[in-house]
């Protein structure tokens, strides 16, 4: 290489390194705040809620504002923060320029984090909720708009490259994310003007949850699974056409829920789940060995288990339309989806990719990865089994067992958070000589 060319490449490389560092710091901040919402307002408040419900033996005994604050912290505070952080990080991999939207990205993080915190405080305490709730919605919407603007301004490095099916699904889910945040903002403003408590109307709140889960979280997981599972788990390459049809069915299901065509929505969600599983070849034998370096060897198994929960959720959803009387079957269906599938996938995929995104680190403990996943699914199994039995008055003793399911899940969440936190606190892989030694790493199984 000639000297002039080398001198030209040095500034370019320096810019790329700086851009990568900015994105790594930002995704680390989003992951850290997301785990904080996952632990305290999300899971801990959920455990507290379930203990209160179990003691009173009725769902109506607990404040709807508390329940909604818990759901908001889990869906928007935890998973939403992960989506935004990973989305900003992805800009460094897809853009054609060497600039990173530093100011917009950090402003988005501050506004998003403050917005989620205000939503939780206003909903739980009721303090100044007519101010905190609409302000939280506005802050979240601005944060999301900043993210969307950054994505729109930074084009792929190769514009002629054909957009793959997984990218179409992720982009569509990102637009749905913006729609969900905008609908949430409008609802909170209306609630502050005309409401009598910091709780949204029950039916609308459930519709908003469906929009956030089936319109955003589930398709986002499908899209990134299509991109990553053939590489990480050795699955066959996905069928793009079937994946797009599955996404279309899920969108139709969301529309049916807002039209209150619940039986039709249940059928559409079940068809979407089965078609996505078929498109991703999740339950078929792998065609390549899984890449299990620095993760637990059960990683592909837990990916498949998460999709079992997706189908279980859809079946329970269909049963709830006809047989639910006290919210037990609906609740079990929602828990199988949000904990069994969404959280199960975040625990599995997250511990595979987040260390690399946050500064090329490696997972601190593969044993903690295994136990967090196992306890999460055991807790989910207890909750999904016991909730219909207790709420629908099939077995009264189930009320006494329900809190244990929440405690098991809380333990799983704590183990996941400890593992990720320890990973972030340790030096990157290239600065740890033991990573390159032939000796087994911490927690290797």
For each residue, the residues with C-beta under 8 A, 3 or more apart:
1: 5 6
2: 5 6
3: 6 7
4: 7 8
5: 1 2 8 9
6: 1 2 3 9 10
7: 3 4 10
8: 4 5 11 12
9: 5 6 12 13
10: 6 7 13 14
11: 8 14 15
12: 8 9 15 16 98
13: 9 10 16 17
14: 10 11 17 18
15: 11 12 18 19 98 99
16: 12 13 19 20 98
17: 13 14 20 21
18: 14 15 21 22 100
19: 15 16 22 23 92 98 99 100
20: 16 17 23 24 92
21: 17 18 24 25
22: 18 19 25 26 100 102 105
23: 19 20 26 27 88 89 91 92 100
24: 20 21 27 28 89 357 358 359
25: 21 22 28 29
26: 22 23 29 30 85 88 89 105 106 109
27: 23 24 30 31 85 86 88 89 357 358
28: 24 25 31 32 85 358 359 424
29: 25 26 32 33 85 106 109
30: 26 27 33 34 81 82 84 85 86 88 109
31: 27 28 34 35 81 82 85 354 358 420 424
32: 28 29 35 36 421 424
33: 29 30 36 37 77 81 109 113
34: 30 31 37 38 77 78 79 80 81 82 85
35: 31 32 38 39 78 417 420 421
36: 32 33 39 40
37: 33 34 40 41 42 73 74 77 78 81 116 120
38: 34 35 42 43 73 74 77 78 413 417
39: 35 36 42 43 44 413 414 417
40: 36 37 43 44 45
41: 37 44 45 69 70 73 77 116 120 124
42: 37 38 39 45 46 70 73 74 77 78
43: 38 39 40 46 47 74 409 410 413
44: 39 40 41 47 48 410
45: 40 41 42 48 49 66 69 70 73 124
46: 42 43 49 50 70 74 406
47: 43 44 50 51 403 406 407 409 410
48: 44 45 51 52
49: 45 46 52 53 62 66 67 70
50: 46 47 53 54 402 403 405 406
51: 47 48 54 55 403 406
52: 48 49 55 56 61 62
53: 49 50 56 57 58 59 61 62 402
54: 50 51 57 390 399 400 402 403
55: 51 52
56: 52 53 61 62
57: 53 54 61 390 396 399
58: 53 61
59: 53 62 326 327 331 391
60:
61: 52 53 56 57 58
62: 49 52 53 56 59 66 67
63: 66 67 199
64: 67 68 197 199 200 202 205
65: 68 69 123 124 126 197 198 199
66: 45 49 62 63 69 70 123 124
67: 49 62 63 64 70 71
68: 64 65 71 72 123 199 200 205
69: 41 45 65 66 72 73 119 120 123 124
70: 41 42 45 46 49 66 67 73 74
71: 67 68 74 75 205 209
72: 68 69 75 76 77 116 119 120 123
73: 37 38 41 42 45 69 70 76 77 78 116 119 120
74: 37 38 42 43 46 70 71 77 78 79 338
75: 71 72 78 79 80 209 212 213 217 338
76: 72 73 79 80 81 116 119 140 181 184 212
77: 33 34 37 38 41 42 72 73 74 80 81 116 120
78: 34 35 37 38 42 73 74 75 81 82
79: 34 74 75 76 82 83 217 342 346
80: 34 75 76 77 83 84 112 116 177
81: 30 31 33 34 37 76 77 78 84 85 112 113 116
82: 30 31 34 78 79 85 86 346 350
83: 79 80 86 87 177 216 220
84: 30 80 81 87 88 108 109 112 143 144 147
85: 26 27 28 29 30 31 34 81 82 88 89 109
86: 27 30 82 83 89 90 357
87: 83 84 90 91 147 151 174
88: 23 26 27 30 84 85 91 101 105 108 147 150
89: 23 24 26 27 85 86 92 93 357
90: 86 87 93 94
91: 23 87 88 94 95 100 101 150 151 154
92: 19 20 23 89 95 100
93: 89 90
94: 90 91 154 156 157
95: 91 92 154 155 156 157
96: 154 155 156 157 158 159
97: 154
98: 12 15 16 19
99: 15 19
100: 18 19 22 23 91 92 105
101: 88 91 104 105 150 153 154
102: 22 105 106
103: 106 107
104: 101 107 108 146 149 150
105: 22 26 88 100 101 102 108 109 146 147 150
106: 26 29 102 103 109 110
107: 103 104 110 111 143 146
108: 84 88 104 105 111 112 142 143 144 146 147 150
109: 26 29 30 33 84 85 105 106 112 113 143
110: 106 107 113 114
111: 107 108 114 115 139 140 142 143 146
112: 80 81 84 108 109 115 116 139 140 143 144
113: 33 81 109 110 116 117
114: 110 111 117 118 136 139
115: 111 112 118 119 135 136 137 138 139 140 143
116: 37 41 72 73 76 77 80 81 112 113 119 120 136 140
117: 113 114 120 121 136
118: 114 115 121 122 132 133 135 136 139
119: 69 72 73 76 115 116 122 123 132 133 136 137 140 188
120: 37 41 69 72 73 77 116 117 123 124
121: 117 118 124 125 127 132
122: 118 119 125 126 127 128 129 131 132 133 136 198
123: 65 66 68 69 72 119 120 126 129 133 198 199
124: 41 45 65 66 69 120 121
125: 121 122
126: 65 122 123 129 197 198
127: 121 122 132
128: 122 131 132
129: 122 123 126 132 133 192 198
130: 133 134 192
131: 122 128 134 135 192
132: 118 119 121 122 127 128 129 135 136
133: 118 119 122 123 129 130 136 137 188 191 192 198
134: 130 131 137 138 185 188 189 191 192
135: 115 118 131 132 138 139
136: 114 115 116 117 118 119 122 132 133 139 140 188
137: 115 119 133 134 140 141 181 184 185 186 187 188 189
138: 115 134 135 141 142 185 189
139: 111 112 114 115 118 135 136 142 143
140: 76 111 112 115 116 119 136 137 143 144 181 184 185
141: 137 138 144 145 181 182 184 185
142: 108 111 138 139 145 146
143: 84 107 108 109 111 112 115 139 140 146 147
144: 84 108 112 140 141 147 148 177 178 181 182
145: 141 142 148 149 178
146: 104 105 107 108 111 142 143 149 150
147: 84 87 88 105 108 143 144 150 151
148: 144 145 151 152 174 178
149: 104 145 146 152 153
150: 88 91 101 104 105 108 146 147 153 154
151: 87 91 147 148 154 174
152: 148 149
153: 101 149 150
154: 91 94 95 96 97 101 150 151
155: 95 96 159
156: 94 95 96 159 161
157: 94 95 96
158: 96 161
159: 96 155 156
160:
161: 156 158
162:
163: 167 168
164: 167 168 227 240
165: 168 169 226 238 240 241 243 244
166: 169 170 222 223 224 226 227 238 240 243
167: 163 164 170 171 223
168: 163 164 165 171 172 223 244
169: 165 166 172 173 219 220 222 223 226 243 244 247
170: 166 167 173 174 219 220 223 224
171: 167 168 174 175
172: 168 169 175 176 219 247 251
173: 169 170 176 177 215 216 219 220 223
174: 87 148 151 170 171 177 178 220
175: 171 172 178 179
176: 172 173 179 180 211 215 216 219 251
177: 80 83 144 173 174 180 181 216 220
178: 144 145 148 174 175 181 182
179: 175 176 182 183 211 215
180: 176 177 183 184 208 211 212 215 216
181: 76 137 140 141 144 177 178 184 185
182: 141 144 178 179 185 186
183: 179 180 186 187 208 211
184: 76 137 140 141 180 181 187 188 208
185: 134 137 138 140 141 181 182 188 189
186: 137 182 183 189 190
187: 137 183 184 190 191 200 204 208
188: 119 133 134 136 137 184 185 191 192 200
189: 134 137 138 185 186 192 193
190: 186 187 193 194 195
191: 133 134 187 188 194 195 198 200
192: 129 130 131 133 134 188 189 195
193: 189 190
194: 190 191
195: 190 191 192 198 199 200
196:
197: 64 65 126
198: 65 122 123 126 129 133 191 195
199: 63 64 65 68 123 195 205
200: 64 68 187 188 191 195 204 205 208
201: 204 205
202: 64 205 206
203: 206 207 260
204: 187 200 201 207 208
205: 64 68 71 199 200 201 202 208 209
206: 202 203 209 210
207: 203 204 210 211 257 258
208: 180 183 184 187 200 204 205 211 212
209: 71 75 205 206 212 213 334
210: 206 207 213 214 215 253 254 257 265
211: 176 179 180 183 207 208 214 215 216 254 257 258
212: 75 76 180 208 209 215 216 217
213: 75 209 210 216 217 218 337 338 342
214: 210 211 217 218 219 250 253 254 257 269
215: 173 176 179 180 210 211 212 219 250 251 254
216: 83 173 176 177 180 211 212 213 219 220
217: 75 79 212 213 214 220 221 342
218: 213 214 221 222 250 310 337 341 342
219: 169 170 172 173 176 214 215 216 222 223 247 250
220: 83 169 170 173 174 177 216 217 223 224
221: 217 218 224 225 341 342 345 349
222: 166 169 218 219 225 226 243 246 247 276 280
223: 166 167 168 169 170 173 219 220 226 227 243
224: 166 170 220 221 227 228 349
225: 221 222 228 229 238 280 282 303 345 349
226: 165 166 169 222 223 229 230 238 240 243 279 280
227: 164 166 223 224 231
228: 224 225 231 232 349 352 353
229: 225 226 232 233 235 238 280 282 303
230: 226 233 234 235 236 237 238 288
231: 227 228 291
232: 228 229 290 291 299 349 352
233: 229 230 286 290 291 299 300 303
234: 230 286 287 288 289 290 291 300
235: 229 230 238 280 281 282 284 286 287
236: 230 281 284 286 287
237: 230
238: 165 166 225 226 229 230 235 242 243 279 280 281
239: 242 243 278 279 281
240: 164 165 166 226 243 244 279
241: 165 244 245 279
242: 238 239 245 246 275 276 278 279
243: 165 166 169 222 223 226 238 239 240 246 247 275 276 279 280
244: 165 168 169 240 241 247 248
245: 241 242 248 249 275
246: 222 242 243 249 250 272 273 275 276 279
247: 169 172 219 222 243 244 250 251 272 276
248: 244 245 251 252
249: 245 246 252 253 268 269 271 272 275
250: 214 215 218 219 246 247 253 254 268 269 272
251: 172 176 215 247 248 254 255
252: 248 249 255 256 268
253: 210 214 249 250 256 257 264 265 266 268 269 272
254: 210 211 214 215 250 251 257 258 265
255: 251 252 258 259
256: 252 253 259 261 262 264 265 268
257: 207 210 211 214 253 254 260 261 262 265
258: 207 211 254 255
259: 255 256
260: 203 257
261: 256 257 264 265
262: 256 257 265 266 321
263: 266 267 318 321
264: 253 256 261 267 268
265: 210 253 254 256 257 261 262 268 269 317
266: 253 262 263 269 270 314 317 318 320 321
267: 263 264 270 271 318
268: 249 250 252 253 256 264 265 271 272
269: 214 249 250 253 265 266 272 273 314 317
270: 266 267 273 274 311 314 315 317 318
271: 249 267 268 274 275
272: 246 247 249 250 253 268 269 275 276
273: 246 269 270 276 277 307 310 311 313 314
274: 270 271 277 278 311
275: 242 243 245 246 249 271 272 278 279
276: 222 242 243 246 247 272 273 279 280 310
277: 273 274 280 282 283 307 310 311
278: 239 242 274 275 281
279: 226 238 239 240 241 242 243 246 275 276
280: 222 225 226 229 235 238 243 276 277
281: 235 236 238 239 278 284
282: 225 229 235 277 303 304 307
283: 277 304 307
284: 235 236 281
285:
286: 233 234 235 236 289 290 300
287: 234 235 236
288: 230 234
289: 234 286
290: 232 233 234 286 299 300
291: 231 232 233 234
292: 295 296 297 299
293:
294: 355 362 363 366 441
295: 292 299 351 352 363 366 369
296: 292 299 366 367 369 370 373 445
297: 292 445
298: 301 302 370 373
299: 232 233 290 292 295 296 302 303 348 352 369
300: 233 234 286 290 303 304
301: 298 304 305
302: 298 299 305 306 344 347 348 373 377
303: 225 229 233 282 299 300 306 307 345 348 349
304: 282 283 300 301 307 308
305: 301 302 308 309 344 377
306: 302 303 309 310 340 341 344 345 348
307: 273 277 282 283 303 304 310 311 341
308: 304 305 311 312 340
309: 305 306 312 313 336 337 339 340 341 344 377 380
310: 218 273 276 277 306 307 313 314 336 337 340 341
311: 270 273 274 277 307 308 314 315
312: 308 309 315 316 336 340 384
313: 273 309 310 316 317 333 334 336 337 340 341
314: 266 269 270 273 310 311 317 318 333
315: 270 311 312 318 319
316: 312 313 319 320 329 332 333 336 384 388
317: 265 266 269 270 313 314 320 321 330 333
318: 263 266 267 270 314 315 321 322
319: 315 316 322 323 324 329
320: 266 316 317 323 324 329 330 333
321: 262 263 266 317 318 324
322: 318 319
323: 319 320 329 392
324: 319 320 321 327 328 329 330 392
325: 392
326: 59 391 392 393
327: 59 324 330 331 391
328: 324 331 332 387 388 389 390 391 392
329: 316 319 320 323 324 332 333 388 391 392
330: 317 320 324 327 333 334
331: 59 327 328 334 335 387 388 391
332: 316 328 329 335 336 383 384 385 387 388
333: 313 314 316 317 320 329 330 336 337
334: 209 313 330 331 337 338
335: 331 332 338 339 340 380 383 384 387
336: 309 310 312 313 316 332 333 339 340 341 380 384
337: 213 218 309 310 313 333 334 340 341 342
338: 74 75 213 334 335 341 342 343
339: 309 335 336 342 343 344 376 379 380 383 409
340: 306 308 309 310 312 313 335 336 337 343 344 377 380 384
341: 218 221 306 307 309 310 313 336 337 338 344 345
342: 79 213 217 218 221 337 338 339 345 346
343: 338 339 340 346 347 376
344: 302 305 306 309 339 340 341 347 348 373 376 377 380
345: 221 225 303 306 341 342 348 349
346: 79 82 342 343 349 350
347: 302 343 344 350 351 369 372 373 376 412 416
348: 299 302 303 306 344 345 351 352 373
349: 221 224 225 228 232 303 345 346 352 353
350: 82 346 347 353 354 416 420
351: 295 347 348 354 355 363 369 372 416 419 420
352: 228 232 295 299 348 349 363
353: 228 349 350 356 357
354: 31 350 351 357 358 420 423
355: 294 351 358 360 361 362 363 420 423
356: 353 360 361
357: 24 27 86 89 353 354
358: 24 27 28 31 354 355 361 423 424
359: 24 28 424 428
360: 355 356 428 429 430
361: 355 356 358 423 424 426 427 428 429
362: 294 355 423 429 432 435 441
363: 294 295 351 352 355 366 369 419 423
364: 368 419 422 423 426 442 443
365: 368 369 419 422 442 443
366: 294 295 296 363 369 370 441 443 444 445
367: 296 370 371 443 445
368: 364 365 371 372 415 416 418 419 443
369: 295 296 299 347 351 363 365 366 372 373 419 443
370: 296 298 366 367 373 374 445
371: 367 368 374 375 412 415
372: 347 351 368 369 375 376 412 413 415 416 419
373: 296 298 302 344 347 348 369 370 376 377 412
374: 370 371 377 378 412
375: 371 372 378 379 408 409 411 412 415
376: 339 343 344 347 372 373 379 380 409 412 413 416
377: 302 305 309 340 344 373 374 380 381
378: 374 375 381 382 408
379: 339 375 376 382 383 405 406 407 408 409 410 411 412
380: 309 335 336 339 340 344 376 377 383 384 405 409
381: 377 378 384 385
382: 378 379 385 386 401 402 404 405 408
383: 332 335 339 379 380 386 387 402 405 406 409
384: 312 316 332 335 336 340 380 381 387
385: 332 381 382 388 389
386: 382 383 389 390 398 401 402 405
387: 328 331 332 335 383 384 390 391 398 402
388: 316 328 329 331 332 385 391 392 394
389: 328 385 386 392 394 395 398
390: 54 57 328 386 387 393 394 395 396 398 399 402
391: 59 326 327 328 329 331 387 388
392: 323 324 325 326 328 329 388 389
393: 326 390 396
394: 388 389 390 398
395: 389 390 398
396: 57 390 393 399
397: 400 401
398: 386 387 389 390 394 395 401 402
399: 54 57 390 396 402
400: 54 397 403
401: 382 386 397 398 404 405
402: 50 53 54 382 383 386 387 390 398 399 405 406
403: 47 50 51 54 400 406 407
404: 382 401 407 408
405: 50 379 380 382 383 386 401 402 408 409
406: 46 47 50 51 379 383 402 403 409 410
407: 47 379 403 404 410 411
408: 375 378 379 382 404 405 411 412
409: 43 47 339 375 376 379 380 383 405 406 412 413
410: 43 44 47 379 406 407 413 414
411: 375 379 407 408 414 415
412: 347 371 372 373 374 375 376 379 408 409 415 416
413: 38 39 43 372 376 409 410 416 417
414: 39 410 411 417 418
415: 368 371 372 375 411 412 418 419
416: 347 350 351 368 372 376 412 413 419 420
417: 35 38 39 413 414 420 421
418: 368 414 415 421 422
419: 351 363 364 365 368 369 372 415 416 422 423
420: 31 35 350 351 354 355 416 417 423 424
421: 32 35 417 418 424 425
422: 364 365 418 419 425 426
423: 354 355 358 361 362 363 364 419 420 426
424: 28 31 32 358 359 361 420 421
425: 421 422
426: 361 364 422 423 432
427: 361 431 432
428: 359 360 361 431 432
429: 360 361 362 432 435
430: 360
431: 427 428
432: 362 426 427 428 429 435 436
433: 436 437
434: 437 439 441
435: 362 429 432 441
436: 432 433
437: 433 434
438:
439: 434
440: 444
441: 294 362 366 434 435 444
442: 364 365
443: 364 365 366 367 368 369
444: 366 440 441
445: 296 297 366 367 370
